[in-house]
Amino acid sequence: MPAALSSRRGREMGLTVKQVVERLREGALFTGTNDDRKVRAAIEELRRKGLHICGTPSDGYYIARTEEELLETCRFLYARAMTSLIQVAAMRRTALPDLRQPLRLV
């Protein structure tokens, strides 16, 4: 998976999940169904290992070239997580603690 994105540094080089799947199919790494889901799961795992894989629906996936690109993706992921937590809190009729804190990147 990292090879499919290794030359894609910077926002302007982003690939959609469909384009990543196509590249992996060309290399015979993916041949089945649910390949979009497999790509997303692989990206999630690589991010947990610390790789700076950025991406938003409008930009596609790419390797961060700058600190700002990495921060933008972190803010996007944070907002998406907060949206889910707010829904959970509302469904459980409980208060959501204010988890907003400045992002610290190492």
Secondary structure, DSSP 8 states (H G I E B T S, - for coil): -HHHHTT-BSGGG-B-HHHHHHHHHHTTS--SS-HHHHHHHHHHHHHHTT--EEEETTTEEEE--SHHHHHHHHHHHHHHHHHHHHHHHHHTT-------------
